Amino acid sequence: MEEVNIGQEEEIQLVEESTPAIESIPKKKVYRPIIGIVDRYIIRTFLGTYFFSILLIISVSIVFDINEKIDDFLKPEVSLYEIVFHYYLNFVPYYANMFSPLFVFISVIFFTSKLADNSEVIAMLASGMSFKRLLRPYLLSAAVISLLSFILNNYVIPPGNKTRHDFENAYIKNKRTEFAEGVQLEVKPNTIFSIQSYTRSSKTAYQVALDSFHKEDLSCRLTAESAVYDTLGKWQFINYRERRFTKYKEILKTGATLDTVLGVDPEDFLITAKDVETLTSPQIRSYISKQKMRGVGNVQLFEIEYHKRFASVFSAFILTFIGAVLSSKKVKNGMGINIAIGLGLSFGYILFMTITSTFAINGLLPAWVAAWLPNLIFVIIAMALWRKAPQ
């Protein structure tokens, strides 16, 4: 019995001595790339569907536009080069970017519903992938679209719009803003510049007045039959009459011409609501600041456009999130129902943006509120849908 016990003790000791050697073997770390195979598949499918839908809709739009303007395009003075490179080359990015939120939403819902119908979403979640992790490639794709939209909206499309508008005004609408009437601007503190009319072709303003105030009293009034603007930024007053008021007397001075610098560009007289599309974001910001400094308060449309260009960047994230959450469940006839809901929400977003912009133009909402309120409402909708999403 003693020999057996000794043998058993030796075996136990051998096992105990060998155990640490087994445990000391280092474990290999599993490499998990930030963008895996599933991520690349979703990003490729998302962006592919998005750009294909844009290409399809814009192609149809071009066909209808050509059919509508064919008589204008066949005029002898219109060249094929101008039609292609001055008009349609700027037509495509403008309308593609305008309807980008709609394309984003429909693209996400279309291919995600297809994944759900094929039980691919269920398979991903069953493999241990969380729904939050599943949204990563969606948001990365939205980031690409947002960056592209930001660059186009702020720096590429505005100068393109100017070229397109010039083409339309020259050959299609035969209309260009050449005159301005009843203009009044504060060119510097306590100095008001007003004109009865202005003609672009001659760069001439008629019935001009320049009033300077000291506190609330008029200290100087300069009037002229006309004033001509030169390329150096100077105004030349023609047949002017200057009256200076002191405490006890009035000093009168007249002359044939008088050169002065007012810091006023004649294009400020001729800018219209449609011209806001031709200005880059820095130009809009500069214009708003200049007009407010001059005491011009009717700049709501420019403020709305400025804030909308930044708010639209986040719309791609919000609508992508809603689309992915909405269409990730497998339901009977799910794709048709999801696309119908997606179209309704997309048009609701565009309609809501239009309504808030109208309120801002009429002074019922601040411009930044009008631009960001649709995003805020749809963020709330996204959070409500997230609570019901499969986790």
C-alpha positions as a Markdown table, in Angstrom:
| # | Residue | x | y | z |
|---|---|---|---|---|
| 1 | Met | 0.0 | 0.0 | 0.0 |
| 2 | Glu | 2.8 | 2.4 | 0.8 |
| 3 | Glu | 4.5 | 1.8 | -2.6 |
| 4 | Val | 1.2 | 2.6 | -4.4 |
| 5 | Asn | 0.7 | 5.8 | -2.4 |
| 6 | Ile | 4.3 | 6.9 | -3.2 |
| 7 | Gly | 3.7 | 6.3 | -6.9 |
| 8 | Gln | 0.5 | 8.2 | -6.8 |
| 9 | Glu | 2.1 | 11.1 | -5.0 |
| 10 | Glu | 4.9 | 11.2 | -7.7 |
| 11 | Glu | 2.3 | 11.3 | -10.5 |
| 12 | Ile | 0.4 | 14.1 | -8.8 |
| 13 | Gln | 3.6 | 16.1 | -8.4 |
| 14 | Leu | 4.5 | 15.5 | -12.0 |
| 15 | Val | 1.1 | 16.8 | -13.2 |
| 16 | Glu | 1.3 | 19.8 | -10.9 |
| 17 | Glu | 4.9 | 20.6 | -12.1 |
| 18 | Ser | 3.8 | 20.3 | -15.7 |
| 19 | Thr | 0.7 | 22.5 | -15.4 |
| 20 | Pro | 2.5 | 25.9 | -15.2 |
| 21 | Ala | 4.4 | 25.1 | -18.4 |
| 22 | Ile | 1.1 | 24.6 | -20.2 |
| 23 | Glu | -0.4 | 27.9 | -18.9 |
| 24 | Ser | 2.6 | 29.9 | -19.8 |
| 25 | Ile | 2.0 | 29.5 | -23.5 |
| 26 | Pro | 1.1 | 33.1 | -24.7 |
| 27 | Lys | -2.2 | 33.5 | -26.5 |
| 28 | Lys | -2.3 | 35.1 | -29.9 |
| 29 | Lys | -4.3 | 38.3 | -30.3 |
| 30 | Val | -7.0 | 38.1 | -32.9 |
| 31 | Tyr | -6.6 | 40.9 | -35.5 |
| 32 | Arg | -9.9 | 42.7 | -36.1 |
| 33 | Pro | -9.6 | 45.4 | -38.8 |
| 34 | Ile | -11.6 | 48.6 | -38.4 |
| 35 | Ile | -13.2 | 48.0 | -41.8 |
| 36 | Gly | -13.9 | 44.4 | -42.2 |
| 37 | Ile | -15.4 | 42.3 | -45.1 |
| 38 | Val | -19.0 | 43.0 | -44.1 |
| 39 | Asp | -18.2 | 46.8 | -43.7 |
| 40 | Arg | -16.7 | 46.9 | -47.2 |
| 41 | Tyr | -19.7 | 45.0 | -48.6 |
| 42 | Ile | -22.2 | 47.4 | -47.0 |
| 43 | Ile | -20.2 | 50.6 | -48.0 |
| 44 | Arg | -19.8 | 49.3 | -51.6 |
| 45 | Thr | -23.5 | 48.4 | -51.9 |
| 46 | Phe | -24.7 | 51.7 | -50.2 |
| 47 | Leu | -22.5 | 54.0 | -52.3 |
| 48 | Gly | -23.1 | 52.0 | -55.5 |
| 49 | Thr | -26.9 | 52.2 | -55.0 |
| 50 | Tyr | -26.7 | 55.9 | -54.2 |
| 51 | Phe | -24.7 | 56.9 | -57.2 |
| 52 | Phe | -26.7 | 54.6 | -59.5 |
| 53 | Ser | -30.0 | 56.2 | -58.4 |
| 54 | Ile | -28.6 | 59.7 | -58.9 |
| 55 | Leu | -27.3 | 58.7 | -62.4 |
| 56 | Leu | -30.7 | 57.2 | -63.3 |
| 57 | Ile | -32.8 | 60.1 | -62.1 |
| 58 | Ile | -30.5 | 62.8 | -63.5 |
| 59 | Ser | -30.4 | 61.0 | -66.9 |
| 60 | Val | -34.2 | 61.1 | -67.0 |
| 61 | Ser | -34.2 | 64.8 | -66.0 |
| 62 | Ile | -31.8 | 65.7 | -68.8 |
| 63 | Val | -34.0 | 64.0 | -71.3 |
| 64 | Phe | -37.1 | 65.9 | -70.2 |
| 65 | Asp | -35.1 | 69.2 | -70.0 |
| 66 | Ile | -33.7 | 68.8 | -73.5 |
| 67 | Asn | -37.3 | 68.0 | -74.8 |
| 68 | Glu | -38.5 | 71.3 | -73.1 |
| 69 | Lys | -35.6 | 73.5 | -74.4 |
| 70 | Ile | -35.0 | 72.0 | -77.8 |
| 71 | Asp | -36.2 | 75.1 | -79.6 |
| 72 | Asp | -33.8 | 77.3 | -77.7 |
| 73 | Phe | -30.9 | 74.9 | -78.2 |
| 74 | Leu | -31.4 | 74.9 | -82.0 |
| 75 | Lys | -30.9 | 78.6 | -82.3 |
| 76 | Pro | -27.9 | 79.4 | -84.5 |
| 77 | Glu | -26.1 | 81.5 | -81.9 |
| 78 | Val | -26.1 | 78.6 | -79.4 |
| 79 | Ser | -23.2 | 76.2 | -79.7 |
| 80 | Leu | -23.0 | 72.6 | -78.6 |
| 81 | Tyr | -20.0 | 73.4 | -76.5 |
| 82 | Glu | -22.0 | 75.9 | -74.5 |
| 83 | Ile | -25.0 | 73.6 | -74.1 |
| 84 | Val | -22.8 | 70.8 | -72.7 |
| 85 | Phe | -20.1 | 72.6 | -70.7 |
| 86 | His | -21.9 | 75.8 | -69.7 |
| 87 | Tyr | -25.3 | 74.4 | -69.0 |
| 88 | Tyr | -25.5 | 70.7 | -68.4 |
| 89 | Leu | -22.1 | 70.3 | -66.8 |
| 90 | Asn | -23.5 | 72.7 | -64.1 |
| 91 | Phe | -27.1 | 71.4 | -64.3 |
| 92 | Val | -26.1 | 67.9 | -63.1 |
| 93 | Pro | -24.3 | 68.7 | -59.8 |
| 94 | Tyr | -26.9 | 71.3 | -58.8 |
| 95 | Tyr | -30.0 | 69.0 | -59.1 |
| 96 | Ala | -28.1 | 65.9 | -57.8 |
| 97 | Asn | -27.1 | 67.8 | -54.7 |
| 98 | Met | -30.6 | 69.3 | -54.2 |
| 99 | Phe | -32.2 | 65.8 | -54.1 |
| 100 | Ser | -29.3 | 64.1 | -52.3 |
| 101 | Pro | -31.3 | 63.6 | -49.1 |
| 102 | Leu | -34.0 | 61.8 | -51.1 |
| 103 | Phe | -31.4 | 59.6 | -52.8 |
| 104 | Val | -29.6 | 58.8 | -49.6 |
| 105 | Phe | -32.8 | 57.7 | -47.9 |
| 106 | Ile | -34.1 | 55.6 | -50.7 |
| 107 | Ser | -30.7 | 53.9 | -51.3 |
| 108 | Val | -30.4 | 52.9 | -47.6 |
| 109 | Ile | -33.9 | 51.5 | -47.4 |
| 110 | Phe | -33.7 | 49.7 | -50.8 |
| 111 | Phe | -30.5 | 47.7 | -50.1 |
| 112 | Thr | -31.0 | 47.2 | -46.3 |
| 113 | Ser | -34.5 | 45.8 | -47.0 |
| 114 | Lys | -33.0 | 43.5 | -49.5 |
| 115 | Leu | -30.4 | 42.4 | -46.8 |
| 116 | Ala | -33.2 | 41.8 | -44.3 |
| 117 | Asp | -35.3 | 39.8 | -46.8 |
| 118 | Asn | -32.4 | 37.6 | -47.5 |
| 119 | Ser | -31.9 | 37.1 | -43.7 |
| 120 | Glu | -28.4 | 38.6 | -43.9 |
| 121 | Val | -29.1 | 41.1 | -41.1 |
| 122 | Ile | -30.3 | 38.3 | -38.9 |
| 123 | Ala | -27.1 | 36.3 | -39.7 |
| 124 | Met | -24.9 | 39.3 | -38.8 |
| 125 | Leu | -26.6 | 39.8 | -35.5 |
| 126 | Ala | -26.6 | 36.0 | -34.7 |
| 127 | Ser | -22.8 | 35.9 | -35.3 |
| 128 | Gly | -22.4 | 38.3 | -32.3 |
| 129 | Met | -22.3 | 41.6 | -34.2 |
| 130 | Ser | -24.3 | 44.3 | -32.3 |
| 131 | Phe | -26.7 | 46.5 | -34.2 |
| 132 | Lys | -24.6 | 49.5 | -33.2 |
| 133 | Arg | -21.6 | 47.9 | -34.8 |
| 134 | Leu | -23.6 | 47.1 | -37.9 |
| 135 | Leu | -24.3 | 50.9 | -38.3 |
| 136 | Arg | -20.6 | 51.7 | -38.6 |
| 137 | Pro | -20.3 | 51.2 | -42.4 |
| 138 | Tyr | -23.6 | 53.1 | -42.9 |
| 139 | Leu | -22.3 | 56.1 | -41.1 |
| 140 | Leu | -18.9 | 55.9 | -42.8 |
| 141 | Ser | -20.7 | 56.0 | -46.2 |
| 142 | Ala | -22.8 | 58.9 | -44.9 |
| 143 | Ala | -19.6 | 60.7 | -44.0 |
| 144 | Val | -18.3 | 60.4 | -47.6 |
| 145 | Ile | -21.6 | 61.7 | -49.0 |
| 146 | Ser | -21.7 | 64.6 | -46.5 |
| 147 | Leu | -18.1 | 65.6 | -47.3 |
| 148 | Leu | -18.8 | 65.5 | -51.0 |
| 149 | Ser | -22.1 | 67.5 | -50.5 |
| 150 | Phe | -20.3 | 70.1 | -48.4 |
| 151 | Ile | -17.6 | 70.8 | -51.0 |
| 152 | Leu | -20.1 | 70.9 | -53.8 |
| 153 | Asn | -22.7 | 73.0 | -52.0 |
| 154 | Asn | -20.2 | 75.6 | -50.6 |
| 155 | Tyr | -17.5 | 76.0 | -53.3 |
| 156 | Val | -18.3 | 74.1 | -56.6 |
| 157 | Ile | -22.0 | 74.6 | -57.3 |
| 158 | Pro | -22.3 | 78.4 | -56.7 |
| 159 | Pro | -19.8 | 79.4 | -59.5 |
| 160 | Gly | -21.4 | 76.7 | -61.7 |
| 161 | Asn | -24.8 | 78.2 | -61.1 |
| 162 | Lys | -23.5 | 81.6 | -62.2 |
| 163 | Thr | -22.4 | 80.1 | -65.5 |
| 164 | Arg | -25.7 | 78.2 | -65.9 |
| 165 | His | -27.8 | 81.3 | -65.1 |
| 166 | Asp | -25.8 | 83.4 | -67.6 |
| 167 | Phe | -26.5 | 80.8 | -70.3 |
| 168 | Glu | -30.2 | 80.7 | -69.4 |
| 169 | Asn | -30.5 | 84.5 | -69.4 |
| 170 | Ala | -28.7 | 84.8 | -72.7 |
| 171 | Tyr | -30.4 | 82.1 | -74.7 |
| 172 | Ile | -33.5 | 80.8 | -72.9 |
| 173 | Lys | -35.1 | 83.4 | -70.7 |
| 174 | Asn | -33.5 | 86.4 | -72.5 |
| 175 | Lys | -33.6 | 88.2 | -69.1 |
| 176 | Arg | -30.9 | 89.8 | -67.0 |
| 177 | Thr | -31.1 | 92.3 | -64.2 |
| 178 | Glu | -29.9 | 95.5 | -65.8 |
| 179 | Phe | -31.6 | 98.1 | -63.8 |
| 180 | Ala | -32.2 | 99.0 | -60.1 |
| 181 | Glu | -34.6 | 101.6 | -58.6 |
| 182 | Gly | -35.0 | 103.2 | -55.2 |
| 183 | Val | -31.8 | 102.0 | -53.6 |
| 184 | Gln | -30.7 | 103.3 | -50.2 |
| 185 | Leu | -27.6 | 102.1 | -48.3 |
| 186 | Glu | -25.7 | 103.1 | -45.3 |
| 187 | Val | -22.2 | 103.2 | -46.7 |
| 188 | Lys | -20.6 | 104.0 | -43.3 |
| 189 | Pro | -21.9 | 105.0 | -39.9 |
| 190 | Asn | -24.2 | 108.0 | -40.1 |
| 191 | Thr | -23.8 | 108.3 | -43.9 |
| 192 | Ile | -26.6 | 107.3 | -46.3 |
| 193 | Phe | -26.2 | 106.8 | -50.0 |
| 194 | Ser | -29.4 | 106.8 | -52.1 |
| 195 | Ile | -30.1 | 106.7 | -55.8 |
| 196 | Gln | -33.3 | 106.9 | -57.8 |
| 197 | Ser | -32.2 | 104.4 | -60.5 |
| 198 | Tyr | -29.1 | 102.6 | -61.8 |
| 199 | Thr | -28.2 | 101.1 | -65.2 |
| 200 | Arg | -25.7 | 98.2 | -65.4 |
| 201 | Ser | -24.6 | 98.8 | -69.0 |
| 202 | Ser | -23.3 | 102.4 | -68.4 |
| 203 | Lys | -22.5 | 101.9 | -64.7 |
| 204 | Thr | -24.4 | 105.0 | -64.0 |
| 205 | Ala | -26.7 | 106.0 | -61.1 |
| 206 | Tyr | -29.2 | 108.8 | -61.5 |
| 207 | Gln | -30.6 | 111.4 | -59.0 |
| 208 | Val | -27.9 | 110.6 | -56.4 |
| 209 | Ala | -27.8 | 111.8 | -52.8 |
| 210 | Leu | -25.3 | 111.3 | -50.1 |
| 211 | Asp | -26.4 | 112.4 | -46.6 |
| 212 | Ser | -24.1 | 112.7 | -43.6 |
| 213 | Phe | -25.5 | 113.0 | -40.0 |
| 214 | His | -24.0 | 114.3 | -36.8 |
| 215 | Lys | -26.0 | 112.6 | -34.0 |
| 216 | Glu | -29.5 | 113.2 | -35.2 |
| 217 | Asp | -28.9 | 116.3 | -37.3 |
| 218 | Leu | -28.1 | 116.5 | -41.0 |
| 219 | Ser | -24.6 | 117.9 | -41.3 |
| 220 | Cys | -24.0 | 117.6 | -45.1 |
| 221 | Arg | -26.0 | 116.7 | -48.1 |
| 222 | Leu | -24.4 | 116.0 | -51.5 |
| 223 | Thr | -26.7 | 115.6 | -54.5 |
| 224 | Ala | -25.9 | 115.1 | -58.2 |
| 225 | Glu | -27.7 | 114.5 | -61.4 |
| 226 | Ser | -25.8 | 111.3 | -61.9 |
| 227 | Ala | -22.8 | 109.3 | -60.7 |
| 228 | Val | -20.5 | 107.0 | -62.7 |
| 229 | Tyr | -18.7 | 104.0 | -61.2 |
| 230 | Asp | -15.2 | 103.2 | -62.5 |
| 231 | Thr | -13.2 | 100.0 | -62.2 |
| 232 | Leu | -11.0 | 101.4 | -59.4 |
| 233 | Gly | -13.9 | 101.6 | -57.0 |
| 234 | Lys | -14.5 | 105.3 | -57.3 |
| 235 | Trp | -17.7 | 107.2 | -58.0 |
| 236 | Gln | -17.7 | 110.4 | -60.1 |
| 237 | Phe | -20.5 | 112.7 | -59.3 |
| 238 | Ile | -21.8 | 114.8 | -62.3 |
| 239 | Asn | -23.2 | 118.3 | -61.8 |
| 240 | Tyr | -23.1 | 118.0 | -58.0 |
| 241 | Arg | -24.4 | 120.3 | -55.3 |
| 242 | Glu | -23.0 | 120.1 | -51.8 |
| 243 | Arg | -24.7 | 121.8 | -48.8 |
| 244 | Arg | -22.9 | 121.9 | -45.4 |
| 245 | Phe | -24.9 | 122.9 | -42.3 |
| 246 | Thr | -23.3 | 124.5 | -39.4 |
| 247 | Lys | -24.9 | 125.9 | -36.2 |
| 248 | Tyr | -25.6 | 129.3 | -37.7 |
| 249 | Lys | -25.3 | 129.1 | -41.5 |
| 250 | Glu | -25.4 | 126.9 | -44.6 |
| 251 | Ile | -22.4 | 126.6 | -47.0 |
| 252 | Leu | -23.2 | 125.8 | -50.6 |
| 253 | Lys | -20.7 | 124.4 | -53.1 |
| 254 | Thr | -21.4 | 123.3 | -56.7 |
| 255 | Gly | -19.3 | 121.9 | -59.5 |
| 256 | Ala | -19.2 | 119.8 | -62.7 |
| 257 | Thr | -17.5 | 116.7 | -61.3 |
| 258 | Leu | -16.4 | 115.3 | -58.0 |
| 259 | Asp | -14.6 | 112.0 | -57.4 |
| 260 | Thr | -15.2 | 110.1 | -54.2 |
| 261 | Val | -14.8 | 106.6 | -52.7 |
| 262 | Leu | -17.9 | 105.2 | -51.1 |
| 263 | Gly | -17.1 | 101.5 | -50.6 |
| 264 | Val | -20.2 | 100.6 | -52.6 |
| 265 | Asp | -20.1 | 98.1 | -55.5 |
| 266 | Pro | -22.9 | 98.6 | -58.1 |
| 267 | Glu | -23.5 | 94.8 | -58.1 |
| 268 | Asp | -25.0 | 95.3 | -54.6 |
| 269 | Phe | -27.8 | 97.1 | -56.3 |
| 270 | Leu | -28.6 | 94.3 | -58.8 |
| 271 | Ile | -28.3 | 91.2 | -56.6 |
| 272 | Thr | -31.6 | 89.3 | -56.5 |
| 273 | Ala | -33.0 | 86.4 | -54.6 |
| 274 | Lys | -31.9 | 83.9 | -57.3 |
| 275 | Asp | -28.3 | 85.2 | -57.1 |
| 276 | Val | -27.9 | 83.7 | -53.7 |
| 277 | Glu | -27.3 | 80.4 | -55.5 |
| 278 | Thr | -24.3 | 81.8 | -57.3 |
| 279 | Leu | -22.4 | 82.9 | -54.1 |
| 280 | Thr | -20.1 | 80.7 | -52.2 |
| 281 | Ser | -20.5 | 80.5 | -48.4 |
| 282 | Pro | -17.7 | 83.0 | -47.7 |
| 283 | Gln | -19.3 | 85.4 | -50.2 |
| 284 | Ile | -22.7 | 85.0 | -48.6 |
| 285 | Arg | -21.2 | 85.7 | -45.1 |
| 286 | Ser | -19.4 | 88.8 | -46.4 |
| 287 | Tyr | -22.5 | 90.0 | -48.1 |
| 288 | Ile | -24.7 | 89.6 | -45.0 |
| 289 | Ser | -22.1 | 91.4 | -42.8 |
| 290 | Lys | -21.8 | 94.3 | -45.4 |
| 291 | Gln | -25.6 | 94.7 | -45.7 |
| 292 | Lys | -26.2 | 94.7 | -41.9 |
| 293 | Met | -23.4 | 97.3 | -41.5 |
| 294 | Arg | -25.3 | 99.4 | -44.0 |
| 295 | Gly | -28.5 | 99.1 | -42.2 |
| 296 | Val | -30.2 | 96.8 | -44.7 |
| 297 | Gly | -32.3 | 94.3 | -42.8 |
| 298 | Asn | -33.8 | 92.3 | -45.6 |
| 299 | Val | -31.1 | 89.5 | -45.7 |
| 300 | Gln | -33.2 | 86.6 | -44.4 |
| 301 | Leu | -33.0 | 84.7 | -47.6 |
| 302 | Phe | -29.2 | 84.9 | -47.6 |
| 303 | Glu | -29.0 | 83.9 | -43.9 |
| 304 | Ile | -31.2 | 80.9 | -44.5 |
| 305 | Glu | -29.1 | 79.7 | -47.5 |
| 306 | Tyr | -25.9 | 80.1 | -45.5 |
| 307 | His | -27.2 | 78.0 | -42.5 |
| 308 | Lys | -28.9 | 75.4 | -44.8 |
| 309 | Arg | -25.6 | 74.6 | -46.5 |
| 310 | Phe | -24.2 | 73.5 | -43.1 |
| 311 | Ala | -27.3 | 71.8 | -41.8 |
| 312 | Ser | -27.6 | 69.7 | -45.0 |
| 313 | Val | -24.3 | 68.1 | -44.2 |
| 314 | Phe | -25.8 | 66.4 | -41.1 |
| 315 | Ser | -29.0 | 65.4 | -42.9 |
| 316 | Ala | -27.1 | 62.6 | -44.7 |
| 317 | Phe | -26.2 | 61.1 | -41.2 |
| 318 | Ile | -29.7 | 61.5 | -39.9 |
| 319 | Leu | -31.5 | 60.1 | -42.9 |
| 320 | Thr | -29.0 | 57.2 | -43.2 |
| 321 | Phe | -29.5 | 56.3 | -39.6 |
| 322 | Ile | -33.3 | 56.4 | -39.9 |
| 323 | Gly | -33.3 | 54.4 | -43.1 |
| 324 | Ala | -31.0 | 51.6 | -41.7 |
| 325 | Val | -33.1 | 51.3 | -38.5 |
| 326 | Leu | -36.4 | 51.4 | -40.3 |
| 327 | Ser | -35.6 | 48.7 | -42.9 |
| 328 | Ser | -33.4 | 46.3 | -40.8 |
| 329 | Lys | -36.4 | 44.1 | -39.7 |
| 330 | Lys | -37.6 | 41.3 | -41.9 |
| 331 | Val | -41.3 | 41.8 | -42.5 |
| 332 | Lys | -43.8 | 40.5 | -45.0 |
| 333 | Asn | -43.7 | 42.6 | -48.2 |
| 334 | Gly | -41.1 | 44.7 | -46.3 |
| 335 | Met | -39.3 | 46.3 | -49.2 |
| 336 | Gly | -42.5 | 47.9 | -50.6 |
| 337 | Ile | -43.7 | 49.1 | -47.3 |
| 338 | Asn | -40.2 | 50.4 | -46.3 |
| 339 | Ile | -39.7 | 52.3 | -49.6 |
| 340 | Ala | -43.2 | 53.8 | -49.2 |
| 341 | Ile | -42.4 | 55.0 | -45.7 |
| 342 | Gly | -39.0 | 56.2 | -46.8 |
| 343 | Leu | -40.4 | 58.2 | -49.7 |
| 344 | Gly | -43.0 | 59.7 | -47.3 |
| 345 | Leu | -40.3 | 60.7 | -44.7 |
| 346 | Ser | -38.0 | 62.1 | -47.5 |
| 347 | Phe | -40.6 | 64.3 | -49.0 |
| 348 | Gly | -41.7 | 65.2 | -45.4 |
| 349 | Tyr | -38.1 | 66.4 | -44.7 |
| 350 | Ile | -38.0 | 68.5 | -47.9 |
| 351 | Leu | -41.5 | 69.9 | -47.2 |
| 352 | Phe | -40.6 | 70.7 | -43.6 |
| 353 | Met | -37.4 | 72.5 | -44.7 |
| 354 | Thr | -39.5 | 74.6 | -47.2 |
| 355 | Ile | -42.1 | 75.5 | -44.6 |
| 356 | Thr | -39.5 | 76.6 | -42.0 |
| 357 | Ser | -37.6 | 78.6 | -44.7 |
| 358 | Thr | -40.9 | 80.4 | -45.5 |
| 359 | Phe | -41.4 | 81.3 | -41.8 |
| 360 | Ala | -37.9 | 82.7 | -41.6 |
| 361 | Ile | -38.3 | 84.8 | -44.8 |
| 362 | Asn | -41.5 | 86.3 | -43.2 |
| 363 | Gly | -39.6 | 87.0 | -40.0 |
| 364 | Leu | -41.4 | 84.4 | -37.9 |
| 365 | Leu | -38.3 | 82.3 | -37.2 |
| 366 | Pro | -34.6 | 83.1 | -37.0 |
| 367 | Ala | -32.7 | 81.9 | -40.0 |
| 368 | Trp | -30.6 | 79.4 | -38.1 |
| 369 | Val | -33.6 | 77.9 | -36.4 |
| 370 | Ala | -35.3 | 77.5 | -39.8 |
| 371 | Ala | -32.3 | 75.7 | -41.2 |
| 372 | Trp | -31.7 | 73.3 | -38.2 |
| 373 | Leu | -35.2 | 72.6 | -37.0 |
| 374 | Pro | -35.9 | 69.9 | -39.6 |
| 375 | Asn | -32.7 | 68.1 | -38.5 |
| 376 | Leu | -33.8 | 68.3 | -34.9 |
| 377 | Ile | -37.2 | 66.9 | -35.6 |
| 378 | Phe | -35.8 | 64.0 | -37.5 |
| 379 | Val | -33.2 | 63.3 | -34.8 |
| 380 | Ile | -36.1 | 62.8 | -32.4 |
| 381 | Ile | -37.7 | 60.4 | -35.0 |
| 382 | Ala | -34.4 | 58.5 | -35.3 |
| 383 | Met | -34.2 | 58.1 | -31.5 |
| 384 | Ala | -37.7 | 56.7 | -31.3 |
| 385 | Leu | -37.0 | 54.2 | -34.1 |
| 386 | Trp | -33.7 | 53.2 | -32.4 |
| 387 | Arg | -35.5 | 52.1 | -29.3 |
| 388 | Lys | -37.5 | 49.6 | -31.4 |
| 389 | Ala | -34.5 | 48.4 | -33.4 |
| 390 | Pro | -33.1 | 44.8 | -33.0 |
| 391 | Gln | -30.1 | 45.1 | -30.6 |
